[in-house]
Amino acid sequence: MRKEIRFLRRGREVQLRDIAPTLTLLDYLRLTEHAVGTKEGCAEGDCGACTVVLRKPVNGRLAYQPVNACILLAGQADGAEVITVEDLADGTTLHPVQQMMAEQHGSQCGFCTPGFVMTLFALSHAHRAAPLDRGVVNDWIAGNLCRCTGYRPIVDAALSSCSGSAADRFTAQERNAIAALRTLDADDDVFVGSDERFFAGPATIAGLAALYIAHPDAVLVGGATDVGLWITKRLQTLPKIIWLGRVRGLAAIEETRDAVTFGAMVSHEAAIPRLAAIDPDLGELLRRFAGKQIRTVGTIGGNIANGSPIGDTPPALIALGATLTLQRGDAERHLALEDFFLAYGKQDRAAGEFLRSVRVPKLEANERFRCYKISKRFDQDISTVMGAFKFTLDGSRVEAARVAFGGMAATPRRARQAEEALAGADLASETSWRSATAALERDFTPITDQRGSATYRRDVARALLYKALLEVGGTATPSTRIVGIRETADAAP
C-alpha cells in the first residue's frame, strides 16, 4: 500500500503525504507552489479561471484533460502530470495559444485569461473527429467565462492556434512524459492518513469493497464535481474520502447488441459517443450537461449516486429503462434506476454499498426517444426541468410509454399516470393523447425556487410531453431532428 499521492510537475515527481483529505489542487498550486497564474473565481467549477490540464495516458495515448482545479482534490492528480499556465512558454517564447491570444486581443482585465489559455492548450492537443470551427471552439470554451472582451477574439485566437496538429515542446517531449508517468502507475492501493482521517485510492474493485465496508462513513468521490462544492461552498469537513479514479475496471464500457453498460467511473465525455449512438438527443443532452472541464472528470455513476432531483442523466436513463448494479463486499444486486431514488437525499443504498455500473438498453426498431433540457442559460446551467420520453409503437399506436422528469419532484421520477393515459393513443390523432398532458397534473406537485415557479414547471412539463408526441407522430421538419412514424412508414419497402 502506497502512503503518498504522486504526480508530475515540470518534469519532477511530487509526493504529498501529510495533507488534508479535502486539499484542492488549486490550493496546493497557489499556497504550496505559489503558482498563482491559476485563479480562483467562482470556486464551484463554473467560471473556468482555475483551469489546469492533467496529462496522462488514456487508451494507449496521452490525453490532455482540462479540469477545474478549484473543486478537484489534489489526490485526484495522482498518476498524472499537472500543467499550469506558467508551464506553457518555452523560455521567453510564448506558446502558440498565448501568442495568438495576445495578437487577437483576447484579453482585457486578464483574470479569466489563464483559464482560457489552458482550455485552448488542451484543445490544441485534442484528437478531434471533426474539423475545428467556431462551433467546436464554442463547445470547448463553454466552461470558461469572460466578463470583458466578448468571445469573438478568443475564438479567433483558438482558430489560429489550434486548427492543426500541436507542434509545441509538449508534443516533442511526449515519449519522455509517457516513460515518467509509467513510473507513477503502480497497481497498489493509495492510503494517505490514518483510520480517522484519510484520502484513499483503492486500485481494485475488491479493495474498494473491503475499504468501504470498513469505513461506511467515508465519502465516495468520482469526479468531485459535486463533492468539491461541499468543500468550497458548504465548508464541510470530510475526514474520510475514498476516490474511485484508480479502481481498475470501474471505468469500463461494455457494449452488446441490445445494451451499453457503463462502469460507475465512466466520464460524461467518454460516454457521449455511446449514448449519442443510442439516440441523438442523448448526445445533445450531454453536450449541454456542463463545460468540458466538468464533463472530463464528472461521471455517469456520480450523477446518479448523488441523488440530485435535477441531475440531467437520471430522467433520460430512467425513460430508457436503465438498471444499476450495486455491490457490498462480494455481494451484488440489480435494481431498476427509478427504484434507486427513495426521497430527497435518500437512495436505496446500504452502508458500505457502492454503485458499480449502469446498464442502458438500446432502442428497438419500434421505439422512439426524446429528451429535452430546460434551463435559464444554454450552457453551463442546471436544469429547471428535464424531460425524457420513450414510446413503444405499433404503427402510430402507442403500445407503451416511459415518461420521466427531473426538477418536478424531490427525486427524478416517472410520470405513471401520464404513461397510462398514453397507452393505446394514436399519435396520428392529437385528440387521442391530449389527456396525457393533463395527467401530468396528477403525477407531480413541483415546488417554486430560484430556477422557476411551480406553475412554470407544470407548464413546461406539459409542453415537453406535447413536443415529444408531436415530433414522433408528425412530419420531419428542420425543427424536428429525426424522422417520425409517418416518414418511417413512407420509407418502408
RANOR-V11051 format. One line per field, one symbol per residue. psi: psi as a letter, one per 30 degrees, with the letter a starting at -180 (. if undefined). A space follows every 10 residues. Layout:
psi = ???
This chain:
psi = kkglkklkjh flkkkkdilk fgkleeeeee fefhigeklj dfgggefgfg klkkklkjhf lkkjjkljff gkkefffkgl kkklfffekj bgklkeeeee eeeghgkdef efeeeeeeee eeefgkjkfl lkaeeeeeee gfgkkkfefl fefeeeeeee fgeakkiafe efgeeeeeee eeffhlgllk jjalffjlkk ilfleeeeee eeefifflkk kdfgfeeefe efefhkjjfj kjkgffjkff gkkkkaeglk kklfgkleef feeeeffeke eeeeefegea leeefefkle eefeffgkfg keeeeeeeef hllkkkkjbf kllkkkeffe jelkgklijl kgklkelkkj klklfgkkkk kkkklelelh lkkekkkkkk kkkjbgkjel kjkkklgfaf lkklieeeee ffkfkjffje ffgffeeeff efekillkaf flleeeeeee eeeeeeeeee eefakklffk flkaeeeeee fk.
